[in-house]
Amino acid sequence: MIDSLFLKIVNMSITGSFAIAFVMIARLLLKKMPKVFSYALWGVVLFRLACPFSIESMLSIIPVNKTSIPEEIFYAGTPQINTGVESVDNAVNAYLPVGTPNASVNPMQAWTSIGELVWIAGIFAILAYGLVSFLNLKKRLENSVNESGKIFVSEEIDTPFVLGILSPRIYLPAAIRGEEREYILIHEKTHIKRFDHIAKIVSFLVLCVHWFNPLVWAAFFLSGKDMEMSCDEKVIKSLGDGVKREYSYSLLSLATGKRILGATPLAFGEGQTRGRVKNVLDYKRPSFWMIAMAVMICLAAAAMLMTDQKASVKATEYDDEKEKIEISTDNGTVDAVVAEQIDAAISKAIIEQNAKWHSGFATESHVVLGTEAGGNEGEGSGFTLTVFAMAMNMEFEYSDGWFEDTTGSHMPVAITFDVNEEGEYALNEYWMPMDGSGYGPSIKEKFPSHLYDDAIDTQKYVYGQIMNCYDDAIRHGELGEADVGNRIEELLETIMSSPLESSRPGDYIDEHRIEYREIVFIGRHALDYCFSEFEEGGQTGLKGHIMASACRDIMKVDGEGFNGLFNTGQDWYDAYEELVSNDWE
């Protein structure tokens, strides 16, 4: 649970960082415009950092994937991020720790756990600091006097501010008198009218969650600056240009106490005196066309930054009716490559390439991403066929009625075959990407550009391919339902063994991720076992919850996910069965 939440926050922070950078640039374009437009743009950033979902559109300019760091990175032998920015991916992936076969904990899990603890500690530290600051301020306001309505005056403060959430109050220093008081009240009432006191609190909470991102800190302070300047402009707009000088003097006279509210989320006052005075003196009422242009910039920015780029969907090259692959060459199309033949040739090549590591049962799983053909098949000389695939190689050792994976690899490969007139395949080249910092660049150089995104995103295929290998291992070992059932029961017992003090099924899964993943990897065999248990009924306890969770994860790999909130695992299965029955009807 905490792993998924942490990765979700990090991914949101990555996309939010690009939104922040864009808004910083847009602020320069809006430099001569009223600051209310710059302030409005920060709402887009707040949305990206606070909302766990977004929509896709062709207008999006966010260059990164919304899942730059996939959850499967915890369990990958060669963990990788895929932001969509090649230079960033290459730099980071080169330093990610590689998994060790048979280790109880993947290095990525260990490092992520440390990161999660630091992240949570930072949240509590900032919240605690803000709370203490707020309580100290409240203590200073104990002797404040209610002058009228929600306006209070205090001898203990040097700067005006708004305090509160549902019923915000305006606090004024006792020294404010005359026209200066009128300026300040208009300013503070503008804050309340625009719900700035709510926006400030939400922004502070978002800052607490994303405290590890320096760009979020910059956004917090810049948005506060734009907020104050836009309220200053409201005062000038209400009272006329004639009050610019007097209002500027007021800002200067109140500057001495601006530091007392810096870390108090429920109160905010005036800061950035020098910049605000300059903005007040330079302020001019904008023309209609200036406002129209600013509105267009803000709307365009919202459309481009609040949405994600549409994922590209690539059509398969397999013809289901003929079970053939149509291969385009310089001289035409080869329509004689039978899917089963090429599939067998790929499997053989992957197994033989990794044969030097084999001591037990070796198997493979592959996903064809695309193909390229060369040569002149029209002159009887055959042709060459290069298959770009995601290849998984795993090896298993058997003991005590079950098996364990001892080694393996998962990476994009390019396999080139010489194909003769009889349709026979001879391996010509087996290409693998370079290690370390050369990993991404070598794939980009070898793979066609339209296949690069799929080739670099190994996490998209890893679970399904591991399930295929486990299925091969079960069939090779001639393991029956009883063997599978006994193994799953052992894994369930281990998962349910701790933490006994918790009543949340997710806590048990989080503490035994290795065992839980093995149930998922067993795939359709685990589904058969769990469904048979549910069919007998009575799975209303912890075991039922864990089985239902595993079933959902297995089904997601095949695109058959069925989610929802259910009191027990048995309730989930009953609802699923009803859904399936209704679909058949």
N, C-alpha and C positions, 0 to 999 in steps of 0.2 A: 504493500500500500504506500509506504513512505517513499519507496524507490520510484514508483510511477509518478507520485506527486512531485518529487524533486526534479525528475527529468522533464515533466510537463512545465514546471516553472522555468527551468533553464532554457527549454525550447522557446517559451514565450518571451523570455528575456532576450534571446538571440534575435527573433523577429522584431521585438520592440526596439532593439538597438538601431536597426536600420530605419525604423519609423522616426526615432529621435534624431538621427543624423539628417534625415530629409527635412524634418521640421526646422532644424537649425539653419539649413540652407534656405528654406522658404522664408524664414524670419528676415533674412537679408533682403529678399525680394520685396518684402512688406515693410521695409524699414521706414518709408515715408508715409505709410498707411496708419490709420488709427490702431492702437495696440490691442483693441478688442479682437481683431482678426488673428493676430499672433497668439493671443490667449486662447482663442477657439481651437487653433490647431493642436494645442496640447491635449485637447479632449480626445483626439485620434490616438495619440500615444497612450493615454490612460486606458482606452479601449483595448489596445494591443497587449498591454501589460496586465490587465485585470480580467479579460474575458478568455476563457479556455477554448473558445470556439471562434470560427470565422467562416466566411463564405468565399467561394472561388469566383473569379471574374477575369475577363480578358484585359481589364484595365489595370490590374495589380502590377506594381513595380517592385514589390518585395522580392529580392533576388534569392532568398534562402527558403529552404523547405521548412514547413511548420513542424516537422519532426526531424530536425537536423541530427538529434541524438536519439536513435531508436531504443526502445526498452530492451530489445534483445542484445544490446551491446554488453550487458552484464555477463552473458553466457557465451559470447562469440570467442572462438579461438584466436581470431585476428580482429579485434574490435576496431570499428571505423565510424567516424561521423560523416554525414553527407549534407552539409549546409547548402550545397549548390554553388558555392564559391570555391573554385578549385584550389587557389592559393592557400586559403584557410584550411581546407580539408587536408591538403598534403602536409602542411606544417604541423597540424594537430595529430593526424594519424601516425606520423613518423615517431611520435613519442608515447603513444598509447601502449600500455603493457600487454604483451602477448600472453594468452592463456597457456596453462601447463596441463597436459593430459593427466587425468586421474587426481588432480588437486581437489581438495574439498571445497575451496573457495577460489573463484576466478579473481585474478588481481584487480580487474575493473570493479568487481563487487566490493573489494576491500577499500580501494581508493574512493569509490562513491560513498561508501558508508561513512568514511571520515569526512567527506565533503558535506554529507547530510547533517552530521553532528555540528560541524562548524556553522552551517547555514541556520540551523535551528537556534544555536546559541546566539548568533548575530541578531536574529529576530527578537529574541527575548531581551537582549541587551538594549536594543534601540527602543523597544516598547517600554522597558523599565526606566530608561533615561527620560523618555517623554512623559511618563506618568509622574515621576518624581518632580520634574520641572513644572508640570501642571499643578500638582498639589502645593508646591511652594508658591506658585502664583496665586492660587486660591486663598492661601493663608494671608498673603499681602493684601487681598481684597476684602478681608473680613470687615473692615471699618468703612467700606465705601458707602456712599449716600445715594439713595434713589432720588434723582432729581425730577424725572418725569417719565412715565411709561417704562421703557426698557433702557433708559439712559441713566448711567451711574457715574458718579464723580468720586475720585480717590486722590488722597494726598500722597499715596505710596507709589504711584506710577509716574513715568515721565513721557509716555507715548500712548496715544489712543489705540484701542484694538477692539475686536469683536470676540466674545467668548460664549460658547454654548453650541448646542446642536438643534434641538427641536424648538427651543425658545431662546435664541441668541440675544445677548445683551451688548450694548455699546458702553465701554468704559473710557472715560475721558480724564486726563490729568486736571487737577483743580486749578492749575495755572492758566488754562485756556480761557480766553475771554473774547467778547465782541465778535467782530467779523471772522476772526480766525476760527471761532467755534462753529460758525455757520459752514465754513468750508469743510471742516473735519466731519461734521455730521452728515453732509451730503455724501462725502467719500465713504464713510462707514455704512450708511444706509444703502448705498449702491452695492456694497459687498453682500449685505443681507438679501437685497432684492434679487440679486443674481445667484443666490445660494452658494456664494464663494466659500462660506464657512463649512458647507457640506463637501464641496470639491476639495478643500484643503485637507479635511480629515481622510477622505478616500485616497488622496494623493499620498498622504503620510503612511497609510496602511500599505499601499502598493510599494512605497519606498522600503518599508520594513521587510516585505517579502523578497524584493529584488535588490537588497542592500549590497550584494556582492558585485553589482554592475555599476561602474563609475558613470556611465552615460545616464543611468536613471537618476543618480544624484544631481547631475548637471541639469536634467530635465526638471527636477523638483524645484531647484532654485531659479531657473530661467522662467518657468511657468509662474512662479510667485512674483517675479519681477514684472512680467507682462500683466499679471492680475492687478498689481498696484498701479502701474502706469495707465491702464485702461480706466481705472476708477478716477485717477487724477484728471484724465481727459474728460470724464463725465462731469466733474466739478466745473471745469473751464467751459464746457458746452452749456451747462445750466446757468452759470452766472456771467458768462461773456469774457472776452479777451482782456477786459480791463482789470480782472482780478489776478492775472498771471503773476505779477510781481509780488503782491501781498501773499498769495498762496505759496509761492516759492519761499518766502521768508518763514512762513509757518512750517514748511517741511524742514527747513534748516534748524529752526528753534526746537523741533521735536526729535531731532536726530540723536540726541544724547542717550535716549533710553531704548533704542531699537534692539539692543542685544538681548533683552530679557526674555524675549519670546521665541528665540531661535529654534528651540527643540520642543515647543509646546504645541501639539497638534490641534487642541481645541481652542486655541487663541492665536490670532495672528494680527500683527500690527504693521508698522511702516518701516521699510528699510530701503537700501539702494538710493540714499538721498541724493547723491551727486547726479546719477543717471536720471532720476525722476525730475529733479529741478531742470535739467537740460531739456528733457522731453516736454515739460510744461511750457518752457519759454519758446520752444520750437513748434509747438502744436498749432496747426491751422485746420480750420474746418475743411474736410475733404469734399471734392466735387462729386457729382453723381457718378461720373465715369470712373473715378478712383475707387469709389465704393463698389461699383459693379465689377471692376477688375479684381478687387480683393475678395469679393464673394465667390467669383469664379475660381480663383486660386484655391480658396479654402474647400470648395466643393470638389474640385479636381483632386486635391490632396486627400480628402476623405475617401473618395472612391478608389484611389490608387493605393492607399496605405491600410485601409480597414479590410481589404480583401487579399486573398492569396491567389497566386497564379494557378490556372487550371492544370491539373495533372494530364500529361499526354498519355493517351491510350493507344497502344501499338497493336495492330492486327496480327494475328498469328499467320505463319506462312504454311500451315498445314491445311490441306484440303481434306475435310472429314469424309466426303463421299468417296474420293479416289484413294484416300490414304497416301497422298503424294505431296511432295514439296515442289513448288514451282520456283526454279532457280534462274534468275536473270543473269545473262552474260552479255558480252559485247556483241555477240552474233545472234542473239535471240534468247529463247527460253528453253530450258531443259525441263521436260515434264516426265522424267523417267526415274526419279529418285523416290523410292518407296520409303515411307516413314519408318516402317519396322526395320528395314535394312540399315538406314542411317543411325537409328537409335541403337542398334546392336553394335555398330562400328564405334560409336561414341563411347558406349559402356566399356567395350574392350580396350579402347585407347586409355581411358581414365584408370582402369584397373592395372593395366600393364605399366603405365607411367609411374604408379606408386608401388609396383610389385616389390621393390627392394626393401620396403618397410614391412612386408607382410610376414607374420608368423602365425596368425590365426585366420579367422574367416574375414575376407575383405569384400566390401561391396561399395556401390556408388549410387549416386542420384544426380541427375543433371536436368537443367532447364535450357532449352535452346532459345537464345535471344534473337538470333538472326543468322543468315548465311550469305556467302558470296561465292560465285563460281567464276572460273577462268578457263582459258584454253579454247580450242575449236572442236566442239563435239561433232560438227558437220563433216569433218574429214576423216573420221574413224580413228582419231587419235585419243579419244576420251577427253576428260577435263579434270580440273582440280576443283575441289569443294572445300571451302573453309567454313567451319561451324564455330560461331561465337556462342559460348554457353557458360552457365554458372554451374560449376562442378563441385560436388561433395564426395569426398572419399572417407570411409570409416572402416575401422578394423575392430573385431570383437573376439574376446576369449570367453569360453564357456566353462562353467563350474557350478556344481550343486543345483542343477536344474534351471539355471539362468545364465546370463552373460553380462559382460561389461565392455564398454568401448575403451580401447587402449590407446588409439591414436587416430588421427584424421586430419583433413584439410578442407577448406572451403574457399573458393576463389573463382574469379572469372578466367576462362581459358579460351584460346583460339586453336582449334584442331584442324589441320589441313590434310585432306585425303586426296590421293590420286585415284580417280574413278575410271575404270576401263569400259569398253563397249558392252561387256557382260554384266555391268553393274557391280563389279567387285571393288572393295575399298582397301586401299593400302595406305597406311599412315605415312604421311610425308613430314609433318612437323607438329609438335605439341608445345604450344607457347603458353608460358605462365608469366604473370606480372613480376616486376622487380620487388624486392623487399624494401622496407623502410621508406625514406622520403621519395624514392623513385617509383613507388607503387602507383599512385594516381597518374603521374605523367606517362608512365609506360602504357597504361591502359588507354589513355587518351590518344596516344600515338598509334596503337595497334587497332583499336576498335573503331568502326564507323561512328561518326559523330552522333547519329540518331540512336545509337545503342549505348552511348557512354553512361547516361544516367542510370540505366538498368544495370550495367556492368559494375558500377561503383557502389550500388545499393545492395550489398550482399544480404543485409538483414531482411529484405523483402522475401527472400526465398528460403532462409536457413531452417526455419521450423518445419516447413513442408518436406524439405529434403532429408532432414534428420529422421522424420517419421517414416519416410520411404526406406531409409537404411535400417531402421529398427524393424520394420516389417520384413525386410529381407533376412535379418538375423533371426527373427522368430521362425520364419519358414525354413531357413537353412538348418536350424537346430531342432527342427521337427517338434517344436514346443506347442503343446495343445492348450485348450482352454483352461485346464487345471493348472498348468504351469504359469500361464499369464495371470490367472486369478490369484494364485499363491503369492506371486511377486507383487501384484498391486495391493494385496492385503498387507504384506510386509511394509510397503511404502506408506500406506495409510496409517498403520499403527505407529510408525516412526513420526509421521507428521502430527498425529494426534497426541503424541507423548508430551509435548510442551509448546507454549507456556501454559501450564495448567491454571494459572491465576487469571487468564484472559478468557473472555466469553466471545471474542471476535474471531470468526474463522480465518479472516485475513492475517491475523497475527501468527497463527499456526503455520500458514502457508509461507509467510515471510521468513519465519525462523527455519524452515526446512525447504528452501528453494531447490536444492539439488534433487531431493526425493520427489518434490512436486513436478519438476520439469521432466523427470523420467516417466512419470505417469502420462504426461502430455505427449512425450516422444513415442510412447507405445501406441499412440494414435487410435486407429479404428478398433484395434483389439481392446484398448481401454474403454472405448465407447461401448463396445459389446458387453464388457463386464459390468460397467456402471449401469447401463440400461437394464441388464438382467436383474441387478440389485433393486433398481427402482421399480421394476415390474412386480417384484415380490411385495413391494410396499413397505411402509414403516420407516423410511429413511428420513426421519425428522430431526436427527441430531447433528453433531459435528461432522460425522462421516458423510452424511448426505450433502452438507454444504460444500465440503471439499470435492466430492465427486462431481457435483453440479458445476463448480468452478472449473474443474479440469475438462469437463465435457464442453463447456462454453469455449474454452481456449482451443481445444482440438477442432471444434466446428468452425472457429474463426479462420483457421488456416484454409479450409475448403470453402470459405465464403458463406457458411451457413449459420452464422452467429445468431443466437437467440438470447437476448438480454432482458433484464427487468429486475424489479425488486420483489423478492419472495421470502416468506418467513422461513421456509425450510428447503433443503435440496429436493425433497419429495414434491413440494409445491411447484418447484421449477420444472421438474420432469412431467408432472401431470399437465401443466400448462403447455409445455412443448408438445406432448402427445396430442392434446386437444387441437393445437394449431395444425399439426401435421394431418390429423384426421379431417379437419375442416378443409385443408388444401386438397386432399384426395377427393372429397365430396364435390 
